[in-house]
Amino acid sequence: MRRLLLLALVLLWATPAFATPRVAVLYFNNTDTSSTKLDMLRLGLAEMMITDLSNNPDLTVVERSRLNEILAELELQKTDAVDPGKAVEIGKLLGAERMVLGTYFEFLGKLTLIANVVEVETGTTIGGHKVQGETAEFTALLDEVTGRITPVLALGKAAPKPQPKPRSAPPSPAPSKKEGRVRGSGGGDAVADAGDDRIESVEEEAVQAAPADSLGAAMAFSEGLDYLDRKDLKRARDAMRRAVDMDPSLDVAKAELAKIEI
């Protein structure tokens, strides 16, 4: 009897109910009909989201290469806009339980990202998020969207809205550099002034440092992915290097570049 009970528990644990949900990220559609300059961004957008979601142990994420294989089987291009019905078919062929469908467009320097989570079996949208901000802050916008839809992908339902934090007393103002100086004999003021000068020098260097080009890096990364898909390693390497130069914090570009340079 005990053996039968143990076997039943093992079989129950092995059922799909305990498996992490398999999710797929389809290429987002650029809905800006007046310009195609950001069309290539759909490649980098998908790969960056796939990479972030793959770091979540509660998800099993379909690789972009597998998505490309299915698109090729259906005689679809990576740049083709996919309607919801066709998207569900793609999701089933990928073996996904949930998938991310989305759109983006730019208007007057503002970028809008919309990501929806769809239950593949029913074709029902079960959650999503929309974010808008400066186009130059593309990476931050994508990070926000990804963070908001991750609980829906993992749990199959929207996460509860965060409760506002109670207000706290404002922090006491930090003493200024002048107030923080220690006066004394033997040139104490001179030492303090020298320290202030060093602080101001560091601050000036930080201000003068060129900010990361988030969108430019994402576009270069997207071009690199396109060249990789075409097996053009030289141009892919050049594009990935440009992406890293524009935004040294773009780890996905660094990872792809490392693979090419091996």
PyRosetta script that sets phi, psi and omega in degrees:
from pyrosetta import init, pose_from_sequence

init()
pose = pose_from_sequence("MRRLLLLALVLLWATPAFATPRVAVLYFNNTDTSSTKLDMLRLGLAEMMITDLSNNPDLTVVERSRLNEILAELELQKTDAVDPGKAVEIGKLLGAERMVLGTYFEFLGKLTLIANVVEVETGTTIGGHKVQGETAEFTALLDEVTGRITPVLALGKAAPKPQPKPRSAPPSPAPSKKEGRVRGSGGGDAVADAGDDRIESVEEEAVQAAPADSLGAAMAFSEGLDYLDRKDLKRARDAMRRAVDMDPSLDVAKAELAKIEI")
pose.set_psi(1, -43.3)
pose.set_omega(1, -179.2)
pose.set_phi(2, -63.3)
pose.set_psi(2, -39.1)
pose.set_omega(2, 179.3)
pose.set_phi(3, -63.7)
pose.set_psi(3, -40.8)
pose.set_omega(3, 179.0)
pose.set_phi(4, -64.2)
pose.set_psi(4, -40.7)
pose.set_omega(4, 178.9)
pose.set_phi(5, -64.8)
pose.set_psi(5, -41.8)
pose.set_omega(5, 178.8)
pose.set_phi(6, -63.7)
pose.set_psi(6, -41.2)
pose.set_omega(6, 178.8)
pose.set_phi(7, -64.1)
pose.set_psi(7, -39.5)
pose.set_omega(7, 179.5)
pose.set_phi(8, -63.6)
pose.set_psi(8, -40.3)
pose.set_omega(8, 179.2)
pose.set_phi(9, -66.3)
pose.set_psi(9, -39.3)
pose.set_omega(9, 178.5)
pose.set_phi(10, -63.5)
pose.set_psi(10, -45.0)
pose.set_omega(10, 179.4)
pose.set_phi(11, -64.0)
pose.set_psi(11, -39.1)
pose.set_omega(11, 179.1)
pose.set_phi(12, -64.4)
pose.set_psi(12, -41.2)
pose.set_omega(12, 179.2)
pose.set_phi(13, -66.3)
pose.set_psi(13, -29.4)
pose.set_omega(13, -177.0)
pose.set_phi(14, -83.1)
pose.set_psi(14, -4.2)
pose.set_omega(14, -178.7)
pose.set_phi(15, -72.4)
pose.set_psi(15, 157.6)
pose.set_omega(15, -178.0)
pose.set_phi(16, -59.7)
pose.set_psi(16, -19.5)
pose.set_omega(16, -177.9)
pose.set_phi(17, -58.9)
pose.set_psi(17, -26.1)
pose.set_omega(17, -178.0)
pose.set_phi(18, -97.2)
pose.set_psi(18, -3.0)
pose.set_omega(18, -179.0)
pose.set_phi(19, -80.9)
pose.set_psi(19, 153.2)
pose.set_omega(19, 175.7)
pose.set_phi(20, -70.5)
pose.set_psi(20, 142.3)
pose.set_omega(20, -179.0)
pose.set_phi(21, -63.8)
pose.set_psi(21, 140.0)
pose.set_omega(21, 178.3)
pose.set_phi(22, -91.3)
pose.set_psi(22, 122.1)
pose.set_omega(22, -175.4)
pose.set_phi(23, -123.8)
pose.set_psi(23, 153.7)
pose.set_omega(23, 178.7)
pose.set_phi(24, -131.5)
pose.set_psi(24, 145.6)
pose.set_omega(24, 176.7)
pose.set_phi(25, -112.4)
pose.set_psi(25, 113.7)
pose.set_omega(25, 177.4)
pose.set_phi(26, -86.1)
pose.set_psi(26, 159.4)
pose.set_omega(26, 178.6)
pose.set_phi(27, -64.0)
pose.set_psi(27, 132.4)
pose.set_omega(27, 177.0)
pose.set_phi(28, -71.1)
pose.set_psi(28, 155.1)
pose.set_omega(28, 178.1)
pose.set_phi(29, -100.5)
pose.set_psi(29, 131.6)
pose.set_omega(29, 173.0)
pose.set_phi(30, -82.9)
pose.set_psi(30, 110.2)
pose.set_omega(30, -175.6)
pose.set_phi(31, -91.9)
pose.set_psi(31, 6.7)
pose.set_omega(31, 176.5)
pose.set_phi(32, -78.3)
pose.set_psi(32, 99.7)
pose.set_omega(32, -177.0)
pose.set_phi(33, -77.0)
pose.set_psi(33, -10.9)
pose.set_omega(33, -177.7)
pose.set_phi(34, -88.1)
pose.set_psi(34, -12.6)
pose.set_omega(34, -177.3)
pose.set_phi(35, -153.8)
pose.set_psi(35, 143.1)
pose.set_omega(35, 178.5)
pose.set_phi(36, -111.4)
pose.set_psi(36, 10.7)
pose.set_omega(36, -172.7)
pose.set_phi(37, -65.0)
pose.set_psi(37, -23.1)
pose.set_omega(37, -179.8)
pose.set_phi(38, -103.1)
pose.set_psi(38, 10.8)
pose.set_omega(38, -179.2)
pose.set_phi(39, -58.7)
pose.set_psi(39, -41.3)
pose.set_omega(39, -177.0)
pose.set_phi(40, -63.5)
pose.set_psi(40, -22.2)
pose.set_omega(40, -177.1)
pose.set_phi(41, -59.6)
pose.set_psi(41, -23.7)
pose.set_omega(41, -177.1)
pose.set_phi(42, -61.6)
pose.set_psi(42, -28.7)
pose.set_omega(42, 179.1)
pose.set_phi(43, -69.8)
pose.set_psi(43, -52.2)
pose.set_omega(43, -179.8)
pose.set_phi(44, -65.7)
pose.set_psi(44, -37.6)
pose.set_omega(44, 179.3)
pose.set_phi(45, -58.4)
pose.set_psi(45, -49.5)
pose.set_omega(45, -178.7)
pose.set_phi(46, -63.2)
pose.set_psi(46, -46.3)
pose.set_omega(46, -177.0)
pose.set_phi(47, -66.1)
pose.set_psi(47, -38.5)
pose.set_omega(47, 178.9)
pose.set_phi(48, -65.6)
pose.set_psi(48, -40.1)
pose.set_omega(48, 178.1)
pose.set_phi(49, -69.0)
pose.set_psi(49, -41.3)
pose.set_omega(49, 178.3)
pose.set_phi(50, -60.0)
pose.set_psi(50, -43.3)
pose.set_omega(50, -179.6)
pose.set_phi(51, -62.7)
pose.set_psi(51, -45.1)
pose.set_omega(51, 179.8)
pose.set_phi(52, -64.2)
pose.set_psi(52, -44.1)
pose.set_omega(52, -179.0)
pose.set_phi(53, -67.3)
pose.set_psi(53, -32.0)
pose.set_omega(53, -179.6)
pose.set_phi(54, -66.1)
pose.set_psi(54, -21.4)
pose.set_omega(54, 178.5)
pose.set_phi(55, -78.6)
pose.set_psi(55, -4.8)
pose.set_omega(55, 179.9)
pose.set_phi(56, -92.2)
pose.set_psi(56, 118.1)
pose.set_omega(56, -177.8)
pose.set_phi(57, -67.1)
pose.set_psi(57, -12.2)
pose.set_omega(57, -179.5)
pose.set_phi(58, -88.3)
pose.set_psi(58, 4.0)
pose.set_omega(58, -177.5)
pose.set_phi(59, -131.3)
pose.set_psi(59, 147.8)
pose.set_omega(59, 167.7)
pose.set_phi(60, -114.0)
pose.set_psi(60, 115.9)
pose.set_omega(60, -169.8)
pose.set_phi(61, -108.3)
pose.set_psi(61, 133.2)
pose.set_omega(61, 177.7)
pose.set_phi(62, -71.9)
pose.set_psi(62, 133.4)
pose.set_omega(62, 179.6)
pose.set_phi(63, -72.5)
pose.set_psi(63, 153.0)
pose.set_omega(63, -179.0)
pose.set_phi(64, -63.4)
pose.set_psi(64, -32.8)
pose.set_omega(64, 179.2)
pose.set_phi(65, -61.9)
pose.set_psi(65, -36.7)
pose.set_omega(65, 178.1)
pose.set_phi(66, -68.5)
pose.set_psi(66, -37.9)
pose.set_omega(66, 176.0)
pose.set_phi(67, -59.8)
pose.set_psi(67, -43.7)
pose.set_omega(67, 179.1)
pose.set_phi(68, -61.8)
pose.set_psi(68, -36.9)
pose.set_omega(68, 178.6)
pose.set_phi(69, -62.8)
pose.set_psi(69, -43.6)
pose.set_omega(69, -179.7)
pose.set_phi(70, -67.1)
pose.set_psi(70, -40.7)
pose.set_omega(70, 178.0)
pose.set_phi(71, -61.2)
pose.set_psi(71, -39.7)
pose.set_omega(71, 178.7)
pose.set_phi(72, -65.6)
pose.set_psi(72, -39.8)
pose.set_omega(72, 178.7)
pose.set_phi(73, -63.1)
pose.set_psi(73, -34.6)
pose.set_omega(73, -180.0)
pose.set_phi(74, -88.7)
pose.set_psi(74, 4.8)
pose.set_omega(74, -179.0)
pose.set_phi(75, 57.8)
pose.set_psi(75, 42.4)
pose.set_omega(75, 175.2)
pose.set_phi(76, -111.6)
pose.set_psi(76, 148.5)
pose.set_omega(76, 177.1)
pose.set_phi(77, -95.2)
pose.set_psi(77, 159.9)
pose.set_omega(77, 178.1)
pose.set_phi(78, -64.0)
pose.set_psi(78, -22.5)
pose.set_omega(78, -177.8)
pose.set_phi(79, -94.1)
pose.set_psi(79, -1.8)
pose.set_omega(79, -179.3)
pose.set_phi(80, -73.6)
pose.set_psi(80, 137.9)
pose.set_omega(80, 172.4)
pose.set_phi(81, -75.4)
pose.set_psi(81, 133.6)
pose.set_omega(81, -176.0)
pose.set_phi(82, -110.7)
pose.set_psi(82, 124.4)
pose.set_omega(82, 178.8)
pose.set_phi(83, -77.1)
pose.set_psi(83, 161.1)
pose.set_omega(83, -175.5)
pose.set_phi(84, -55.5)
pose.set_psi(84, -38.9)
pose.set_omega(84, -179.9)
pose.set_phi(85, -63.5)
pose.set_psi(85, -46.0)
pose.set_omega(85, 177.8)
pose.set_phi(86, -66.6)
pose.set_psi(86, -34.6)
pose.set_omega(86, 179.4)
pose.set_phi(87, -62.7)
pose.set_psi(87, -40.6)
pose.set_omega(87, 178.3)
pose.set_phi(88, -63.6)
pose.set_psi(88, -40.5)
pose.set_omega(88, 177.1)
pose.set_phi(89, -61.0)
pose.set_psi(89, -43.1)
pose.set_omega(89, 177.8)
pose.set_phi(90, -62.2)
pose.set_psi(90, -42.9)
pose.set_omega(90, 179.7)
pose.set_phi(91, -60.0)
pose.set_psi(91, -40.2)
pose.set_omega(91, 179.2)
pose.set_phi(92, -67.5)
pose.set_psi(92, -40.6)
pose.set_omega(92, 179.0)
pose.set_phi(93, -66.0)
pose.set_psi(93, -28.7)
pose.set_omega(93, 177.6)
pose.set_phi(94, -80.8)
pose.set_psi(94, -8.1)
pose.set_omega(94, -177.6)
pose.set_phi(95, 72.1)
pose.set_psi(95, 24.4)
pose.set_omega(95, -177.1)
pose.set_phi(96, -88.5)
pose.set_psi(96, 146.5)
pose.set_omega(96, 174.1)
pose.set_phi(97, -90.6)
pose.set_psi(97, -35.7)
pose.set_omega(97, 178.3)
pose.set_phi(98, -136.7)
pose.set_psi(98, 149.7)
pose.set_omega(98, -179.5)
pose.set_phi(99, -142.3)
pose.set_psi(99, 159.7)
pose.set_omega(99, -179.6)
pose.set_phi(100, -105.9)
pose.set_psi(100, 123.3)
pose.set_omega(100, 173.6)
pose.set_phi(101, -116.8)
pose.set_psi(101, 143.1)
pose.set_omega(101, -178.6)
pose.set_phi(102, -160.0)
pose.set_psi(102, 172.1)
pose.set_omega(102, 177.0)
pose.set_phi(103, -137.7)
pose.set_psi(103, 163.2)
pose.set_omega(103, 173.8)
pose.set_phi(104, -152.6)
pose.set_psi(104, 154.6)
pose.set_omega(104, 175.2)
pose.set_phi(105, -160.1)
pose.set_psi(105, 154.8)
pose.set_omega(105, 179.4)
pose.set_phi(106, -114.2)
pose.set_psi(106, 139.6)
pose.set_omega(106, 177.5)
pose.set_phi(107, -149.7)
pose.set_psi(107, 118.9)
pose.set_omega(107, 176.9)
pose.set_phi(108, 54.4)
pose.set_psi(108, 46.0)
pose.set_omega(108, 176.7)
pose.set_phi(109, 78.0)
pose.set_psi(109, 3.0)
pose.set_omega(109, 177.9)
pose.set_phi(110, -109.4)
pose.set_psi(110, 137.8)
pose.set_omega(110, 178.6)
pose.set_phi(111, -111.5)
pose.set_psi(111, 132.9)
pose.set_omega(111, 177.5)
pose.set_phi(112, -113.2)
pose.set_psi(112, 127.8)
pose.set_omega(112, 176.0)
pose.set_phi(113, -117.3)
pose.set_psi(113, 131.7)
pose.set_omega(113, 177.7)
pose.set_phi(114, -127.7)
pose.set_psi(114, 122.3)
pose.set_omega(114, 179.6)
pose.set_phi(115, -123.8)
pose.set_psi(115, 127.2)
pose.set_omega(115, 178.2)
pose.set_phi(116, -117.6)
pose.set_psi(116, 142.0)
pose.set_omega(116, 176.2)
pose.set_phi(117, -101.5)
pose.set_psi(117, 125.2)
pose.set_omega(117, -175.9)
pose.set_phi(118, -116.5)
pose.set_psi(118, 133.8)
pose.set_omega(118, 172.3)
pose.set_phi(119, -78.5)
pose.set_psi(119, 117.2)
pose.set_omega(119, -171.3)
pose.set_phi(120, -64.0)
pose.set_psi(120, -42.7)
pose.set_omega(120, -175.5)
pose.set_phi(121, -59.5)
pose.set_psi(121, -39.6)
pose.set_omega(121, -176.1)
pose.set_phi(122, -104.3)
pose.set_psi(122, -16.8)
pose.set_omega(122, -175.5)
pose.set_phi(123, 73.5)
pose.set_psi(123, 16.7)
pose.set_omega(123, -177.0)
pose.set_phi(124, -92.9)
pose.set_psi(124, 136.0)
pose.set_omega(124, 174.4)
pose.set_phi(125, -78.0)
pose.set_psi(125, 122.4)
pose.set_omega(125, -175.4)
pose.set_phi(126, -109.8)
pose.set_psi(126, 0.2)
pose.set_omega(126, 178.3)
pose.set_phi(127, 170.8)
pose.set_psi(127, 171.7)
pose.set_omega(127, 179.1)
pose.set_phi(128, 173.6)
pose.set_psi(128, 179.7)
pose.set_omega(128, -179.3)
pose.set_phi(129, -155.6)
pose.set_psi(129, 147.0)
pose.set_omega(129, 177.6)
pose.set_phi(130, -125.7)
pose.set_psi(130, 136.0)
pose.set_omega(130, 179.5)
pose.set_phi(131, -139.3)
pose.set_psi(131, 146.7)
pose.set_omega(131, 179.2)
pose.set_phi(132, -138.1)
pose.set_psi(132, 140.3)
pose.set_omega(132, 178.9)
pose.set_phi(133, -170.8)
pose.set_psi(133, -172.1)
pose.set_omega(133, 180.0)
pose.set_phi(134, -61.7)
pose.set_psi(134, 134.9)
pose.set_omega(134, -178.8)
pose.set_phi(135, -58.4)
pose.set_psi(135, -35.6)
pose.set_omega(135, -179.2)
pose.set_phi(136, -63.5)
pose.set_psi(136, -18.5)
pose.set_omega(136, -179.1)
pose.set_phi(137, -99.7)
pose.set_psi(137, 37.9)
pose.set_omega(137, -174.9)
pose.set_phi(138, -54.1)
pose.set_psi(138, -47.3)
pose.set_omega(138, -175.9)
pose.set_phi(139, -61.2)
pose.set_psi(139, -41.9)
pose.set_omega(139, 179.3)
pose.set_phi(140, -64.7)
pose.set_psi(140, -38.8)
pose.set_omega(140, 178.7)
pose.set_phi(141, -64.9)
pose.set_psi(141, -43.3)
pose.set_omega(141, 179.4)
pose.set_phi(142, -65.3)
pose.set_psi(142, -40.0)
pose.set_omega(142, 178.2)
pose.set_phi(143, -60.3)
pose.set_psi(143, -40.4)
pose.set_omega(143, -179.3)
pose.set_phi(144, -66.1)
pose.set_psi(144, -46.3)
pose.set_omega(144, 179.9)
pose.set_phi(145, -60.4)
pose.set_psi(145, -46.4)
pose.set_omega(145, -178.8)
pose.set_phi(146, -61.1)
pose.set_psi(146, -42.9)
pose.set_omega(146, 179.5)
pose.set_phi(147, -63.6)
pose.set_psi(147, -36.1)
pose.set_omega(147, -177.6)
pose.set_phi(148, -73.8)
pose.set_psi(148, -33.2)
pose.set_omega(148, -176.7)
pose.set_phi(149, -91.1)
pose.set_psi(149, -13.0)
pose.set_omega(149, -178.1)
pose.set_phi(150, -58.3)
pose.set_psi(150, -45.7)
pose.set_omega(150, 178.1)
pose.set_phi(151, -61.0)
pose.set_psi(151, -34.2)
pose.set_omega(151, 179.4)
pose.set_phi(152, -67.6)
pose.set_psi(152, -40.9)
pose.set_omega(152, 178.4)
pose.set_phi(153, -64.9)
pose.set_psi(153, -38.6)
pose.set_omega(153, -176.0)
pose.set_phi(154, -79.0)
pose.set_psi(154, -39.8)
pose.set_omega(154, -173.0)
pose.set_phi(155, -103.2)
pose.set_psi(155, -17.6)
pose.set_omega(155, -177.5)
pose.set_phi(156, 80.7)
pose.set_psi(156, 12.0)
pose.set_omega(156, 177.5)
pose.set_phi(157, -153.9)
pose.set_psi(157, 157.3)
pose.set_omega(157, -177.9)
pose.set_phi(158, -68.7)
pose.set_psi(158, 141.9)
pose.set_omega(158, 177.1)
pose.set_phi(159, -73.7)
pose.set_psi(159, 148.8)
pose.set_omega(159, 178.1)
pose.set_phi(160, -61.9)
pose.set_psi(160, 146.8)
pose.set_omega(160, 179.5)
pose.set_phi(161, -66.6)
pose.set_psi(161, 137.2)
pose.set_omega(161, 180.0)
pose.set_phi(162, -64.7)
pose.set_psi(162, 138.3)
pose.set_omega(162, 179.4)
pose.set_phi(163, -78.3)
pose.set_psi(163, 142.0)
pose.set_omega(163, 179.1)
pose.set_phi(164, -63.8)
pose.set_psi(164, 139.8)
pose.set_omega(164, -179.9)
pose.set_phi(165, -74.9)
pose.set_psi(165, 143.8)
pose.set_omega(165, 177.3)
pose.set_phi(166, -63.5)
pose.set_psi(166, 143.7)
pose.set_omega(166, -179.6)
pose.set_phi(167, -69.6)
pose.set_psi(167, 142.2)
pose.set_omega(167, 178.2)
pose.set_phi(168, -120.6)
pose.set_psi(168, 164.1)
pose.set_omega(168, 179.8)
pose.set_phi(169, -64.5)
pose.set_psi(169, 140.5)
pose.set_omega(169, -179.8)
pose.set_phi(170, -62.3)
pose.set_psi(170, 142.6)
pose.set_omega(170, -179.8)
pose.set_phi(171, -64.8)
pose.set_psi(171, 150.9)
pose.set_omega(171, 178.1)
pose.set_phi(172, -67.4)
pose.set_psi(172, 140.9)
pose.set_omega(172, -179.1)
pose.set_phi(173, -63.1)
pose.set_psi(173, 138.1)
pose.set_omega(173, 179.3)
pose.set_phi(174, -70.3)
pose.set_psi(174, 143.8)
pose.set_omega(174, 179.6)
pose.set_phi(175, -63.9)
pose.set_psi(175, 142.1)
pose.set_omega(175, 178.1)
pose.set_phi(176, -71.6)
pose.set_psi(176, 169.4)
pose.set_omega(176, -179.6)
pose.set_phi(177, -61.6)
pose.set_psi(177, -35.2)
pose.set_omega(177, -179.3)
pose.set_phi(178, -68.4)
pose.set_psi(178, -40.9)
pose.set_omega(178, -179.6)
pose.set_phi(179, -67.1)
pose.set_psi(179, -29.5)
pose.set_omega(179, -175.9)
pose.set_phi(180, -82.7)
pose.set_psi(180, -5.2)
pose.set_omega(180, -179.6)
pose.set_phi(181, -70.7)
pose.set_psi(181, 141.1)
pose.set_omega(181, 177.2)
pose.set_phi(182, -103.0)
pose.set_psi(182, 117.9)
pose.set_omega(182, -179.8)
pose.set_phi(183, -91.0)
pose.set_psi(183, 146.2)
pose.set_omega(183, 177.9)
pose.set_phi(184, -177.7)
pose.set_psi(184, 178.1)
pose.set_omega(184, -179.1)
pose.set_phi(185, -81.3)
pose.set_psi(185, 169.5)
pose.set_omega(185, 175.7)
pose.set_phi(186, 75.7)
pose.set_psi(186, 27.2)
pose.set_omega(186, 174.9)
pose.set_phi(187, 82.4)
pose.set_psi(187, 26.8)
pose.set_omega(187, 179.5)
pose.set_phi(188, -59.9)
pose.set_psi(188, -39.9)
pose.set_omega(188, 179.9)
pose.set_phi(189, -62.8)
pose.set_psi(189, -38.7)
pose.set_omega(189, -178.3)
pose.set_phi(190, -63.0)
pose.set_psi(190, -40.2)
pose.set_omega(190, 179.1)
pose.set_phi(191, -65.0)
pose.set_psi(191, -43.5)
pose.set_omega(191, -179.8)
pose.set_phi(192, -64.0)
pose.set_psi(192, -42.4)
pose.set_omega(192, 179.9)
pose.set_phi(193, -62.5)
pose.set_psi(193, -38.5)
pose.set_omega(193, 178.9)
pose.set_phi(194, -63.0)
pose.set_psi(194, -39.0)
pose.set_omega(194, 178.0)
pose.set_phi(195, -64.5)
pose.set_psi(195, -40.2)
pose.set_omega(195, 178.5)
pose.set_phi(196, -62.0)
pose.set_psi(196, -41.4)
pose.set_omega(196, 179.8)
pose.set_phi(197, -60.9)
pose.set_psi(197, -40.7)
pose.set_omega(197, 179.3)
pose.set_phi(198, -64.8)
pose.set_psi(198, -41.6)
pose.set_omega(198, 178.6)
pose.set_phi(199, -60.8)
pose.set_psi(199, -46.1)
pose.set_omega(199, -179.6)
pose.set_phi(200, -63.8)
pose.set_psi(200, -35.4)
pose.set_omega(200, 178.8)
pose.set_phi(201, -64.2)
pose.set_psi(201, -42.7)
pose.set_omega(201, 178.7)
pose.set_phi(202, -64.4)
pose.set_psi(202, -41.6)
pose.set_omega(202, 179.9)
pose.set_phi(203, -63.6)
pose.set_psi(203, -41.1)
pose.set_omega(203, 179.2)
pose.set_phi(204, -64.1)
pose.set_psi(204, -39.3)
pose.set_omega(204, 179.4)
pose.set_phi(205, -65.6)
pose.set_psi(205, -36.9)
pose.set_omega(205, 179.3)
pose.set_phi(206, -66.4)
pose.set_psi(206, -38.6)
pose.set_omega(206, 179.3)
pose.set_phi(207, -67.9)
pose.set_psi(207, -38.2)
pose.set_omega(207, -176.9)
pose.set_phi(208, -76.7)
pose.set_psi(208, -18.9)
pose.set_omega(208, -178.9)
pose.set_phi(209, -62.9)
pose.set_psi(209, 134.1)
pose.set_omega(209, -178.4)
pose.set_phi(210, -69.1)
pose.set_psi(210, 130.2)
pose.set_omega(210, 178.8)
pose.set_phi(211, -69.1)
pose.set_psi(211, 154.1)
pose.set_omega(211, 179.4)
pose.set_phi(212, -65.3)
pose.set_psi(212, 138.3)
pose.set_omega(212, 176.8)
pose.set_phi(213, -89.6)
pose.set_psi(213, 87.6)
pose.set_omega(213, -174.3)
pose.set_phi(214, -60.0)
pose.set_psi(214, -49.8)
pose.set_omega(214, -177.9)
pose.set_phi(215, -69.7)
pose.set_psi(215, -44.6)
pose.set_omega(215, 179.9)
pose.set_phi(216, -59.4)
pose.set_psi(216, -39.8)
pose.set_omega(216, 178.6)
pose.set_phi(217, -65.9)
pose.set_psi(217, -41.2)
pose.set_omega(217, 179.6)
pose.set_phi(218, -65.6)
pose.set_psi(218, -37.1)
pose.set_omega(218, 178.2)
pose.set_phi(219, -67.5)
pose.set_psi(219, -43.3)
pose.set_omega(219, 178.1)
pose.set_phi(220, -64.2)
pose.set_psi(220, -39.5)
pose.set_omega(220, 176.8)
pose.set_phi(221, -61.3)
pose.set_psi(221, -41.9)
pose.set_omega(221, 178.6)
pose.set_phi(222, -62.8)
pose.set_psi(222, -42.3)
pose.set_omega(222, 177.1)
pose.set_phi(223, -61.8)
pose.set_psi(223, -41.5)
pose.set_omega(223, 178.3)
pose.set_phi(224, -60.3)
pose.set_psi(224, -41.0)
pose.set_omega(224, 177.8)
pose.set_phi(225, -64.1)
pose.set_psi(225, -40.4)
pose.set_omega(225, 179.1)
pose.set_phi(226, -62.4)
pose.set_psi(226, -43.1)
pose.set_omega(226, 178.1)
pose.set_phi(227, -66.0)
pose.set_psi(227, -36.8)
pose.set_omega(227, 177.1)
pose.set_phi(228, -62.6)
pose.set_psi(228, -41.9)
pose.set_omega(228, 178.5)
pose.set_phi(229, -63.1)
pose.set_psi(229, -28.2)
pose.set_omega(229, 178.6)
pose.set_phi(230, -90.2)
pose.set_psi(230, 2.3)
pose.set_omega(230, -179.4)
pose.set_phi(231, 66.2)
pose.set_psi(231, 24.9)
pose.set_omega(231, 176.9)
pose.set_phi(232, -96.7)
pose.set_psi(232, 84.7)
pose.set_omega(232, -172.1)
pose.set_phi(233, -68.2)
pose.set_psi(233, -33.8)
pose.set_omega(233, -178.5)
pose.set_phi(234, -63.6)
pose.set_psi(234, -50.9)
pose.set_omega(234, -179.8)
pose.set_phi(235, -69.2)
pose.set_psi(235, -32.8)
pose.set_omega(235, 176.9)
pose.set_phi(236, -62.9)
pose.set_psi(236, -42.8)
pose.set_omega(236, 179.7)
pose.set_phi(237, -63.0)
pose.set_psi(237, -43.2)
pose.set_omega(237, 179.9)
pose.set_phi(238, -63.3)
pose.set_psi(238, -41.8)
pose.set_omega(238, -178.7)
pose.set_phi(239, -67.3)
pose.set_psi(239, -41.3)
pose.set_omega(239, 179.1)
pose.set_phi(240, -65.1)
pose.set_psi(240, -37.4)
pose.set_omega(240, 177.3)
pose.set_phi(241, -63.8)
pose.set_psi(241, -41.5)
pose.set_omega(241, 177.8)
pose.set_phi(242, -62.6)
pose.set_psi(242, -39.9)
pose.set_omega(242, 179.6)
pose.set_phi(243, -61.0)
pose.set_psi(243, -44.8)
pose.set_omega(243, 180.0)
pose.set_phi(244, -67.3)
pose.set_psi(244, -38.1)
pose.set_omega(244, 178.0)
pose.set_phi(245, -63.4)
pose.set_psi(245, -39.6)
pose.set_omega(245, -178.7)
pose.set_phi(246, -72.3)
pose.set_psi(246, -34.7)
pose.set_omega(246, -179.5)
pose.set_phi(247, -145.4)
pose.set_psi(247, 92.2)
pose.set_omega(247, -178.3)
pose.set_phi(248, -60.5)
pose.set_psi(248, -15.1)
pose.set_omega(248, -179.7)
pose.set_phi(249, -88.6)
pose.set_psi(249, 0.6)
pose.set_omega(249, -178.4)
pose.set_phi(250, -80.9)
pose.set_psi(250, 86.7)
pose.set_omega(250, -173.3)
pose.set_phi(251, -64.9)
pose.set_psi(251, -31.1)
pose.set_omega(251, -179.5)
pose.set_phi(252, -64.2)
pose.set_psi(252, -36.3)
pose.set_omega(252, 177.5)
pose.set_phi(253, -69.2)
pose.set_psi(253, -39.4)
pose.set_omega(253, 177.7)
pose.set_phi(254, -61.7)
pose.set_psi(254, -41.0)
pose.set_omega(254, -178.8)
pose.set_phi(255, -64.6)
pose.set_psi(255, -43.6)
pose.set_omega(255, 179.5)
pose.set_phi(256, -67.0)
pose.set_psi(256, -38.5)
pose.set_omega(256, 179.3)
pose.set_phi(257, -64.4)
pose.set_psi(257, -38.7)
pose.set_omega(257, 178.9)
pose.set_phi(258, -63.0)
pose.set_psi(258, -38.0)
pose.set_omega(258, 179.3)
pose.set_phi(259, -65.8)
pose.set_psi(259, -39.5)
pose.set_omega(259, -177.3)
pose.set_phi(260, -70.7)
pose.set_psi(260, -37.0)
pose.set_omega(260, -173.6)
pose.set_phi(261, -82.8)
pose.set_psi(261, -3.9)
pose.set_omega(261, 178.3)
pose.set_phi(262, -67.5)
pose.dump_pdb("model.pdb")
